[in-house]
Amino acid sequence: MGAETPLALVFLGPPGAGKGTQAQRWASALGMTKISTGDILRQEIAAGTALGQQVQGVMRQGKLVSDQLLIELIEGRLSRLSPVRAIFDGFPRTEVQAEALHSLLRERGVPLRAVLLLEVPEAVLIERIASRGREGRDDDAIEVARKRQQVYRQETEPLVSYYAQRGLLRRTDGVGSPDQVYARIASELEQVPGIC
Ligand code: ADP
């Protein structure tokens, strides 16, 4: 499987699970592009774009930005890639987004080969996010962190069974150092045909 083969992977997990770090490392290792919706939206806010102004309030409260907006954003990113070799971090977050991703990938002939679920207990997540908040991310205050966990459980956790039913889910223990988690993901991905 070479660097020209279309491929999609999703990194799923609660806020603070370490998806962004792992998605970045795996994107480099596999010659893929990381598409991190949280990063993209924060860049839009920092640049003061119309989109950024639209999403700022919702993000600060720890709520989800609208499905339609996210789906358009992903469609725009996919259209820039040829071939499409993408790791999604922070998308999909709802079943509507998951269905949309399925269609967007199918239209482009890109196989979604695996969904990596990073599992971390909630107490560990809140502590990680609180220390990140002390470093300055303004949606990382403790109350907002709790809100984001609640939104995850309500809106996003249903995707765990959604992808398990489709035979795509790979569960990974997300507690430990980034190197340890990276190694665990490696042993999951080794079992998936068409990746390494
Ligand atoms: P974390 O992984 O720590 O939850 P992200 O950086 O992925 O944080 O996302 C930060 C915020 O951006 C979310 O709380 C939400 O407001 C918004 N966001 C990111 N991705 C999506 C998405 N797929 N759907 C809706 N909102 C999103």
Residues whose N, C-alpha, C, O or C-beta is under 5 A from the ligand:
A	BS01	ADP	P15 G16 T37 G38 D39 L41 V58 M59 G62 K63 L64 V65 L70 G90 F91 P92 R93
